[in-house]
């Protein structure tokens, strides 16, 4: 299934879009994994902050706003907040690590993470997030040839 998605997106974003220069590709291969790891960690920190984990006031927050929060949070919000967002951040951290070692697995995990991010941004109706995710996916396909099994 992943191969079909890669082929479809590759035909769309690699074959039909302008190619980056070799210098830009080399720089992307060097720095993109660190950027991915950074944003993955920031994403996890934001999720932990939102959930109130490790907070001195977590018990107070839950007791005072728990009833109000359950009234306004839908199942849709809970799935995004508790499942898709943490999964995307964890995949980003793992993908950055494997991309540093030039592993195709890292590239694929980065693609999955960015596709999850794309879905999350569409569901949140975040135009800037959608555009940034599309740019990131384009950049990933530009440097795919640098990663091996």
WOGIGI-V13651 format. One record per pair of residues at least 6 apart in sequence whose ideal C-beta (glycine too) atoms are under 7 Angstrom apart, sorted by the first residue. I is the first residue (numbers start at 0). GAP is how many residues later the second one is. D is the distance in Angstrom with one decimal. If there is no record, write none. Layout:
# WOGIGI-V13651
I | GAP | D
I | GAP | D
This chain:
# WOGIGI-V13651
1 | 106 | 6.4
8 | 128 | 6.6
8 | 132 | 6.5
9 | 131 | 5.7
12 | 124 | 6.3
12 | 125 | 4.9
12 | 128 | 4.6
13 | 127 | 4.4
13 | 128 | 7.0
16 | 121 | 6.2
18 | 123 | 6.7
19 | 122 | 4.8
24 | 117 | 5.9
24 | 118 | 5.4
27 | 111 | 5.9
27 | 114 | 6.9
27 | 115 | 5.1
28 | 114 | 5.3
28 | 117 | 4.8
31 | 67 | 6.9
31 | 107 | 6.9
32 | 63 | 4.4
32 | 66 | 3.9
32 | 67 | 4.6
33 | 62 | 6.8
35 | 56 | 5.2
35 | 59 | 5.9
35 | 60 | 3.8
35 | 63 | 6.9
35 | 74 | 5.9
36 | 56 | 5.6
36 | 59 | 3.5
36 | 60 | 6.9
38 | 53 | 6.2
39 | 49 | 4.8
39 | 52 | 3.2
39 | 53 | 3.8
39 | 56 | 6.4
40 | 52 | 6.4
42 | 42 | 6.8
42 | 45 | 6.8
42 | 46 | 3.5
42 | 49 | 6.7
43 | 42 | 6.8
43 | 45 | 4.5
46 | 38 | 5.6
46 | 39 | 5.3
46 | 42 | 6.6
47 | 6 | 6.3
49 | 31 | 6.7
51 | 6 | 4.0
51 | 9 | 5.0
51 | 10 | 6.7
54 | 6 | 6.9
79 | 40 | 6.0
79 | 43 | 6.4
83 | 32 | 5.8
83 | 36 | 5.5
84 | 35 | 6.3
86 | 29 | 6.4
87 | 25 | 5.2
87 | 28 | 4.2
87 | 29 | 5.2
87 | 32 | 6.6
90 | 18 | 5.2
90 | 21 | 5.7
90 | 22 | 3.8
90 | 25 | 7.0
91 | 21 | 4.5
93 | 15 | 5.5
94 | 11 | 4.9
94 | 14 | 3.5
94 | 15 | 3.8
94 | 18 | 5.7
96 | 9 | 6.8
97 | 7 | 5.1
97 | 8 | 2.7
97 | 11 | 6.4
98 | 7 | 3.7
98 | 8 | 6.2
98 | 11 | 6.2
98 | 48 | 6.9
101 | 44 | 6.5
101 | 45 | 5.6
101 | 46 | 6.2
102 | 44 | 6.3
103 | 43 | 4.5
103 | 44 | 5.8
103 | 45 | 5.2
105 | 41 | 6.7
106 | 33 | 6.6
106 | 37 | 6.0
106 | 40 | 4.2
109 | 30 | 5.8
110 | 26 | 6.9
110 | 29 | 5.7
113 | 19 | 5.6
113 | 22 | 5.0
113 | 23 | 5.2
113 | 26 | 6.7
116 | 16 | 5.1
117 | 12 | 6.6
117 | 15 | 4.1
120 | 8 | 3.2
120 | 9 | 4.8
120 | 12 | 5.7
121 | 8 | 6.0
